[in-house]
Every structure is written in structure tokens, then in C-alpha cells.
Amino acid sequence: MVSLLLWQRKASAFGISRILQVLVLAYIPRSIL
């Protein structure tokens, strides 16, 4: 049960970092232009 919570937290952190990465990749070309 505890490991499941830890996995869920890790998965949510990974999802947040991936969303941030997508936002950065979408924002950088716009700032360059």
C-alpha cells in the first residue's frame, strides 16, 4: 500500500515534469522568433 502511494507520487511528479518539458519546448521557439 505504501509502495503504491510512493509509485503514484513518483508518477505524478514525472507527469508534471513532462508537462513542464512540453511547455518549455513549446515556449522556446516562440521566444526565439
mmCIF entry with sequence, helices, sheets and N, C-alpha, C, O atoms, coordinates in Angstrom:
data_MODEL
# 
_entry.id   MODEL 
# 
_entity.id                         1 
_entity.type                       polymer 
_entity.pdbx_number_of_molecules   1 
# 
_entity_poly.entity_id                      1 
_entity_poly.type                           'polypeptide(L)' 
_entity_poly.nstd_linkage                   no 
_entity_poly.nstd_monomer                   no 
_entity_poly.pdbx_seq_one_letter_code       MVSLLLWQRKASAFGISRILQVLVLAYIPRSIL 
_entity_poly.pdbx_seq_one_letter_code_can   MVSLLLWQRKASAFGISRILQVLVLAYIPRSIL 
_entity_poly.pdbx_strand_id                 A 
# 
loop_
_entity_poly_seq.entity_id 
_entity_poly_seq.num 
_entity_poly_seq.mon_id 
_entity_poly_seq.hetero 
1 1  MET n 
1 2  VAL n 
1 3  SER n 
1 4  LEU n 
1 5  LEU n 
1 6  LEU n 
1 7  TRP n 
1 8  GLN n 
1 9  ARG n 
1 10 LYS n 
1 11 ALA n 
1 12 SER n 
1 13 ALA n 
1 14 PHE n 
1 15 GLY n 
1 16 ILE n 
1 17 SER n 
1 18 ARG n 
1 19 ILE n 
1 20 LEU n 
1 21 GLN n 
1 22 VAL n 
1 23 LEU n 
1 24 VAL n 
1 25 LEU n 
1 26 ALA n 
1 27 TYR n 
1 28 ILE n 
1 29 PRO n 
1 30 ARG n 
1 31 SER n 
1 32 ILE n 
1 33 LEU n 
# 
_struct_asym.id          A 
_struct_asym.entity_id   1 
# 
_struct_conf.conf_type_id            HELX_P 
_struct_conf.id                      HELX_P1 
_struct_conf.pdbx_PDB_helix_id       AA1 
_struct_conf.beg_label_comp_id       VAL 
_struct_conf.beg_label_asym_id       A 
_struct_conf.beg_label_seq_id        2 
_struct_conf.pdbx_beg_PDB_ins_code   ? 
_struct_conf.end_label_comp_id       ILE 
_struct_conf.end_label_asym_id       A 
_struct_conf.end_label_seq_id        32 
_struct_conf.pdbx_end_PDB_ins_code   ? 
_struct_conf.beg_auth_comp_id        VAL 
_struct_conf.beg_auth_asym_id        A 
_struct_conf.beg_auth_seq_id         2 
_struct_conf.end_auth_comp_id        ILE 
_struct_conf.end_auth_asym_id        A 
_struct_conf.end_auth_seq_id         32 
_struct_conf.pdbx_PDB_helix_class    1 
_struct_conf.details                 ? 
_struct_conf.pdbx_PDB_helix_length   31 
# 
_struct_conf_type.id          HELX_P 
_struct_conf_type.criteria    ? 
_struct_conf_type.reference   ? 
# 
loop_
_atom_site.group_PDB 
_atom_site.id 
_atom_site.type_symbol 
_atom_site.label_atom_id 
_atom_site.label_alt_id 
_atom_site.label_comp_id 
_atom_site.label_asym_id 
_atom_site.label_entity_id 
_atom_site.label_seq_id 
_atom_site.pdbx_PDB_ins_code 
_atom_site.Cartn_x 
_atom_site.Cartn_y 
_atom_site.Cartn_z 
_atom_site.occupancy 
_atom_site.B_iso_or_equiv 
_atom_site.pdbx_formal_charge 
_atom_site.auth_seq_id 
_atom_site.auth_comp_id 
_atom_site.auth_asym_id 
_atom_site.auth_atom_id 
_atom_site.pdbx_PDB_model_num 
ATOM 1   N N  . MET A 1 1  ? 0.839  -1.198 0.000   1.00 0.00 ? 1  MET A N  1 
ATOM 2   C CA . MET A 1 1  ? 0.000  0.000  0.000   1.00 0.00 ? 1  MET A CA 1 
ATOM 3   C C  . MET A 1 1  ? 0.883  1.260  0.000   1.00 0.00 ? 1  MET A C  1 
ATOM 4   O O  . MET A 1 1  ? 0.644  2.204  -0.754  1.00 0.00 ? 1  MET A O  1 
ATOM 5   N N  . VAL A 1 2  ? 1.901  1.247  0.862   1.00 0.00 ? 2  VAL A N  1 
ATOM 6   C CA . VAL A 1 2  ? 2.796  2.406  0.914   1.00 0.00 ? 2  VAL A CA 1 
ATOM 7   C C  . VAL A 1 2  ? 3.557  2.542  -0.401  1.00 0.00 ? 2  VAL A C  1 
ATOM 8   O O  . VAL A 1 2  ? 3.736  3.645  -0.917  1.00 0.00 ? 2  VAL A O  1 
ATOM 9   N N  . SER A 1 3  ? 4.006  1.397  -0.940  1.00 0.00 ? 3  SER A N  1 
ATOM 10  C CA . SER A 1 3  ? 4.741  1.437  -2.204  1.00 0.00 ? 3  SER A CA 1 
ATOM 11  C C  . SER A 1 3  ? 3.841  1.953  -3.330  1.00 0.00 ? 3  SER A C  1 
ATOM 12  O O  . SER A 1 3  ? 4.309  2.629  -4.246  1.00 0.00 ? 3  SER A O  1 
ATOM 13  N N  . LEU A 1 4  ? 2.548  1.630  -3.255  1.00 0.00 ? 4  LEU A N  1 
ATOM 14  C CA . LEU A 1 4  ? 1.612  2.109  -4.265  1.00 0.00 ? 4  LEU A CA 1 
ATOM 15  C C  . LEU A 1 4  ? 1.497  3.633  -4.197  1.00 0.00 ? 4  LEU A C  1 
ATOM 16  O O  . LEU A 1 4  ? 1.456  4.306  -5.227  1.00 0.00 ? 4  LEU A O  1 
ATOM 17  N N  . LEU A 1 5  ? 1.444  4.165  -2.981  1.00 0.00 ? 5  LEU A N  1 
ATOM 18  C CA . LEU A 1 5  ? 1.373  5.618  -2.819  1.00 0.00 ? 5  LEU A CA 1 
ATOM 19  C C  . LEU A 1 5  ? 2.661  6.277  -3.326  1.00 0.00 ? 5  LEU A C  1 
ATOM 20  O O  . LEU A 1 5  ? 2.621  7.322  -3.975  1.00 0.00 ? 5  LEU A O  1 
ATOM 21  N N  . LEU A 1 6  ? 3.790  5.656  -3.023  1.00 0.00 ? 6  LEU A N  1 
ATOM 22  C CA . LEU A 1 6  ? 5.060  6.214  -3.488  1.00 0.00 ? 6  LEU A CA 1 
ATOM 23  C C  . LEU A 1 6  ? 5.125  6.181  -5.006  1.00 0.00 ? 6  LEU A C  1 
ATOM 24  O O  . LEU A 1 6  ? 5.601  7.129  -5.629  1.00 0.00 ? 6  LEU A O  1 
ATOM 25  N N  . TRP A 1 7  ? 4.647  5.091  -5.606  1.00 0.00 ? 7  TRP A N  1 
ATOM 26  C CA . TRP A 1 7  ? 4.669  4.985  -7.060  1.00 0.00 ? 7  TRP A CA 1 
ATOM 27  C C  . TRP A 1 7  ? 3.761  6.037  -7.680  1.00 0.00 ? 7  TRP A C  1 
ATOM 28  O O  . TRP A 1 7  ? 4.098  6.639  -8.700  1.00 0.00 ? 7  TRP A O  1 
ATOM 29  N N  . GLN A 1 8  ? 2.597  6.256  -7.053  1.00 0.00 ? 8  GLN A N  1 
ATOM 30  C CA . GLN A 1 8  ? 1.657  7.249  -7.572  1.00 0.00 ? 8  GLN A CA 1 
ATOM 31  C C  . GLN A 1 8  ? 2.267  8.645  -7.487  1.00 0.00 ? 8  GLN A C  1 
ATOM 32  O O  . GLN A 1 8  ? 2.117  9.458  -8.400  1.00 0.00 ? 8  GLN A O  1 
ATOM 33  N N  . ARG A 1 9  ? 2.958  8.910  -6.375  1.00 0.00 ? 9  ARG A N  1 
ATOM 34  C CA . ARG A 1 9  ? 3.587  10.222 -6.216  1.00 0.00 ? 9  ARG A CA 1 
ATOM 35  C C  . ARG A 1 9  ? 4.696  10.408 -7.256  1.00 0.00 ? 9  ARG A C  1 
ATOM 36  O O  . ARG A 1 9  ? 4.843  11.482 -7.839  1.00 0.00 ? 9  ARG A O  1 
ATOM 37  N N  . LYS A 1 10 ? 5.473  9.340  -7.478  1.00 0.00 ? 10 LYS A N  1 
ATOM 38  C CA . LYS A 1 10 ? 6.554  9.407  -8.466  1.00 0.00 ? 10 LYS A CA 1 
ATOM 39  C C  . LYS A 1 10 ? 5.971  9.597  -9.867  1.00 0.00 ? 10 LYS A C  1 
ATOM 40  O O  . LYS A 1 10 ? 6.506  10.364 -10.668 1.00 0.00 ? 10 LYS A O  1 
ATOM 41  N N  . ALA A 1 11 ? 4.885  8.904  -10.155 1.00 0.00 ? 11 ALA A N  1 
ATOM 42  C CA . ALA A 1 11 ? 4.257  9.021  -11.467 1.00 0.00 ? 11 ALA A CA 1 
ATOM 43  C C  . ALA A 1 11 ? 3.704  10.430 -11.670 1.00 0.00 ? 11 ALA A C  1 
ATOM 44  O O  . ALA A 1 11 ? 3.819  10.987 -12.761 1.00 0.00 ? 11 ALA A O  1 
ATOM 45  N N  . SER A 1 12 ? 3.109  11.007 -10.632 1.00 0.00 ? 12 SER A N  1 
ATOM 46  C CA . SER A 1 12 ? 2.568  12.357 -10.754 1.00 0.00 ? 12 SER A CA 1 
ATOM 47  C C  . SER A 1 12 ? 3.700  13.363 -10.925 1.00 0.00 ? 12 SER A C  1 
ATOM 48  O O  . SER A 1 12 ? 3.569  14.315 -11.694 1.00 0.00 ? 12 SER A O  1 
ATOM 49  N N  . ALA A 1 13 ? 4.805  13.161 -10.221 1.00 0.00 ? 13 ALA A N  1 
ATOM 50  C CA . ALA A 1 13 ? 5.950  14.060 -10.366 1.00 0.00 ? 13 ALA A CA 1 
ATOM 51  C C  . ALA A 1 13 ? 6.517  13.943 -11.779 1.00 0.00 ? 13 ALA A C  1 
ATOM 52  O O  . ALA A 1 13 ? 6.900  14.949 -12.376 1.00 0.00 ? 13 ALA A O  1 
ATOM 53  N N  . PHE A 1 14 ? 6.574  12.721 -12.321 1.00 0.00 ? 14 PHE A N  1 
ATOM 54  C CA . PHE A 1 14 ? 7.072  12.514 -13.676 1.00 0.00 ? 14 PHE A CA 1 
ATOM 55  C C  . PHE A 1 14 ? 6.136  13.188 -14.682 1.00 0.00 ? 14 PHE A C  1 
ATOM 56  O O  . PHE A 1 14 ? 6.588  13.797 -15.652 1.00 0.00 ? 14 PHE A O  1 
ATOM 57  N N  . GLY A 1 15 ? 4.830  13.071 -14.440 1.00 0.00 ? 15 GLY A N  1 
ATOM 58  C CA . GLY A 1 15 ? 3.866  13.698 -15.338 1.00 0.00 ? 15 GLY A CA 1 
ATOM 59  C C  . GLY A 1 15 ? 3.996  15.213 -15.322 1.00 0.00 ? 15 GLY A C  1 
ATOM 60  O O  . GLY A 1 15 ? 3.915  15.863 -16.364 1.00 0.00 ? 15 GLY A O  1 
ATOM 61  N N  . ILE A 1 16 ? 4.199  15.776 -14.122 1.00 0.00 ? 16 ILE A N  1 
ATOM 62  C CA . ILE A 1 16 ? 4.346  17.229 -14.009 1.00 0.00 ? 16 ILE A CA 1 
ATOM 63  C C  . ILE A 1 16 ? 5.606  17.686 -14.735 1.00 0.00 ? 16 ILE A C  1 
ATOM 64  O O  . ILE A 1 16 ? 5.590  18.687 -15.451 1.00 0.00 ? 16 ILE A O  1 
ATOM 65  N N  . SER A 1 17 ? 6.700  16.947 -14.546 1.00 0.00 ? 17 SER A N  1 
ATOM 66  C CA . SER A 1 17 ? 7.951  17.325 -15.207 1.00 0.00 ? 17 SER A CA 1 
ATOM 67  C C  . SER A 1 17 ? 7.811  17.214 -16.719 1.00 0.00 ? 17 SER A C  1 
ATOM 68  O O  . SER A 1 17 ? 8.379  18.015 -17.461 1.00 0.00 ? 17 SER A O  1 
ATOM 69  N N  . ARG A 1 18 ? 7.053  16.216 -17.176 1.00 0.00 ? 18 ARG A N  1 
ATOM 70  C CA . ARG A 1 18 ? 6.860  16.052 -18.616 1.00 0.00 ? 18 ARG A CA 1 
ATOM 71  C C  . ARG A 1 18 ? 6.017  17.200 -19.172 1.00 0.00 ? 18 ARG A C  1 
ATOM 72  O O  . ARG A 1 18 ? 6.296  17.710 -20.258 1.00 0.00 ? 18 ARG A O  1 
ATOM 73  N N  . ILE A 1 19 ? 4.988  17.606 -18.430 1.00 0.00 ? 19 ILE A N  1 
ATOM 74  C CA . ILE A 1 19 ? 4.165  18.734 -18.862 1.00 0.00 ? 19 ILE A CA 1 
ATOM 75  C C  . ILE A 1 19 ? 5.013  20.001 -18.926 1.00 0.00 ? 19 ILE A C  1 
ATOM 76  O O  . ILE A 1 19 ? 4.900  20.789 -19.865 1.00 0.00 ? 19 ILE A O  1 
ATOM 77  N N  . LEU A 1 20 ? 5.875  20.192 -17.902 1.00 0.00 ? 20 LEU A N  1 
ATOM 78  C CA . LEU A 1 20 ? 6.753  21.368 -17.903 1.00 0.00 ? 20 LEU A CA 1 
ATOM 79  C C  . LEU A 1 20 ? 7.707  21.320 -19.097 1.00 0.00 ? 20 LEU A C  1 
ATOM 80  O O  . LEU A 1 20 ? 7.982  22.344 -19.723 1.00 0.00 ? 20 LEU A O  1 
ATOM 81  N N  . GLN A 1 21 ? 8.208  20.125 -19.405 1.00 0.00 ? 21 GLN A N  1 
ATOM 82  C CA . GLN A 1 21 ? 9.126  19.989 -20.536 1.00 0.00 ? 21 GLN A CA 1 
ATOM 83  C C  . GLN A 1 21 ? 8.415  20.348 -21.844 1.00 0.00 ? 21 GLN A C  1 
ATOM 84  O O  . GLN A 1 21 ? 8.983  21.032 -22.696 1.00 0.00 ? 21 GLN A O  1 
ATOM 85  N N  . VAL A 1 22 ? 7.185  19.891 -21.996 1.00 0.00 ? 22 VAL A N  1 
ATOM 86  C CA . VAL A 1 22 ? 6.420  20.199 -23.210 1.00 0.00 ? 22 VAL A CA 1 
ATOM 87  C C  . VAL A 1 22 ? 6.164  21.699 -23.303 1.00 0.00 ? 22 VAL A C  1 
ATOM 88  O O  . VAL A 1 22 ? 6.268  22.285 -24.381 1.00 0.00 ? 22 VAL A O  1 
ATOM 89  N N  . LEU A 1 23 ? 5.825  22.327 -22.159 1.00 0.00 ? 23 LEU A N  1 
ATOM 90  C CA . LEU A 1 23 ? 5.576  23.769 -22.164 1.00 0.00 ? 23 LEU A CA 1 
ATOM 91  C C  . LEU A 1 23 ? 6.839  24.531 -22.528 1.00 0.00 ? 23 LEU A C  1 
ATOM 92  O O  . LEU A 1 23 ? 6.783  25.495 -23.292 1.00 0.00 ? 23 LEU A O  1 
ATOM 93  N N  . VAL A 1 24 ? 7.980  24.110 -21.988 1.00 0.00 ? 24 VAL A N  1 
ATOM 94  C CA . VAL A 1 24 ? 9.247  24.786 -22.297 1.00 0.00 ? 24 VAL A CA 1 
ATOM 95  C C  . VAL A 1 24 ? 9.578  24.622 -23.780 1.00 0.00 ? 24 VAL A C  1 
ATOM 96  O O  . VAL A 1 24 ? 9.976  25.582 -24.440 1.00 0.00 ? 24 VAL A O  1 
ATOM 97  N N  . LEU A 1 25 ? 9.414  23.403 -24.302 1.00 0.00 ? 25 LEU A N  1 
ATOM 98  C CA . LEU A 1 25 ? 9.716  23.170 -25.717 1.00 0.00 ? 25 LEU A CA 1 
ATOM 99  C C  . LEU A 1 25 ? 8.770  23.957 -26.615 1.00 0.00 ? 25 LEU A C  1 
ATOM 100 O O  . LEU A 1 25 ? 9.142  24.345 -27.722 1.00 0.00 ? 25 LEU A O  1 
ATOM 101 N N  . ALA A 1 26 ? 7.556  24.193 -26.146 1.00 0.00 ? 26 ALA A N  1 
ATOM 102 C CA . ALA A 1 26 ? 6.603  24.961 -26.942 1.00 0.00 ? 26 ALA A CA 1 
ATOM 103 C C  . ALA A 1 26 ? 6.871  26.463 -26.819 1.00 0.00 ? 26 ALA A C  1 
ATOM 104 O O  . ALA A 1 26 ? 6.505  27.234 -27.707 1.00 0.00 ? 26 ALA A O  1 
ATOM 105 N N  . TYR A 1 27 ? 7.510  26.880 -25.720 1.00 0.00 ? 27 TYR A N  1 
ATOM 106 C CA . TYR A 1 27 ? 7.708  28.309 -25.474 1.00 0.00 ? 27 TYR A CA 1 
ATOM 107 C C  . TYR A 1 27 ? 9.028  28.819 -26.052 1.00 0.00 ? 27 TYR A C  1 
ATOM 108 O O  . TYR A 1 27 ? 9.107  29.970 -26.482 1.00 0.00 ? 27 TYR A O  1 
ATOM 109 N N  . ILE A 1 28 ? 10.070 27.973 -26.067 1.00 0.00 ? 28 ILE A N  1 
ATOM 110 C CA . ILE A 1 28 ? 11.392 28.413 -26.515 1.00 0.00 ? 28 ILE A CA 1 
ATOM 111 C C  . ILE A 1 28 ? 11.385 28.903 -27.970 1.00 0.00 ? 28 ILE A C  1 
ATOM 112 O O  . ILE A 1 28 ? 11.900 29.991 -28.226 1.00 0.00 ? 28 ILE A O  1 
ATOM 113 N N  . PRO A 1 29 ? 10.830 28.159 -28.934 1.00 0.00 ? 29 PRO A N  1 
ATOM 114 C CA . PRO A 1 29 ? 10.850 28.660 -30.321 1.00 0.00 ? 29 PRO A CA 1 
ATOM 115 C C  . PRO A 1 29 ? 10.098 29.989 -30.455 1.00 0.00 ? 29 PRO A C  1 
ATOM 116 O O  . PRO A 1 29 ? 10.478 30.829 -31.271 1.00 0.00 ? 29 PRO A O  1 
ATOM 117 N N  . ARG A 1 30 ? 9.051  30.185 -29.675 1.00 0.00 ? 30 ARG A N  1 
ATOM 118 C CA . ARG A 1 30 ? 8.271  31.416 -29.739 1.00 0.00 ? 30 ARG A CA 1 
ATOM 119 C C  . ARG A 1 30 ? 9.113  32.588 -29.231 1.00 0.00 ? 30 ARG A C  1 
ATOM 120 O O  . ARG A 1 30 ? 9.053  33.689 -29.779 1.00 0.00 ? 30 ARG A O  1 
ATOM 121 N N  . SER A 1 31 ? 9.896  32.339 -28.177 1.00 0.00 ? 31 SER A N  1 
ATOM 122 C CA . SER A 1 31 ? 10.729 33.409 -27.624 1.00 0.00 ? 31 SER A CA 1 
ATOM 123 C C  . SER A 1 31 ? 11.891 33.719 -28.569 1.00 0.00 ? 31 SER A C  1 
ATOM 124 O O  . SER A 1 31 ? 12.329 34.866 -28.650 1.00 0.00 ? 31 SER A O  1 
ATOM 125 N N  . ILE A 1 32 ? 12.391 32.713 -29.282 1.00 0.00 ? 32 ILE A N  1 
ATOM 126 C CA . ILE A 1 32 ? 13.483 32.937 -30.243 1.00 0.00 ? 32 ILE A CA 1 
ATOM 127 C C  . ILE A 1 32 ? 12.963 33.765 -31.425 1.00 0.00 ? 32 ILE A C  1 
ATOM 128 O O  . ILE A 1 32 ? 13.631 34.693 -31.880 1.00 0.00 ? 32 ILE A O  1 
ATOM 129 N N  . LEU A 1 33 ? 11.786 33.427 -31.908 1.00 0.00 ? 33 LEU A N  1 
ATOM 130 C CA . LEU A 1 33 ? 11.203 34.185 -33.009 1.00 0.00 ? 33 LEU A CA 1 
ATOM 131 C C  . LEU A 1 33 ? 10.790 35.571 -32.526 1.00 0.00 ? 33 LEU A C  1 
ATOM 132 O O  . LEU A 1 33 ? 10.275 36.370 -33.309 1.00 0.00 ? 33 LEU A O  1 
# 
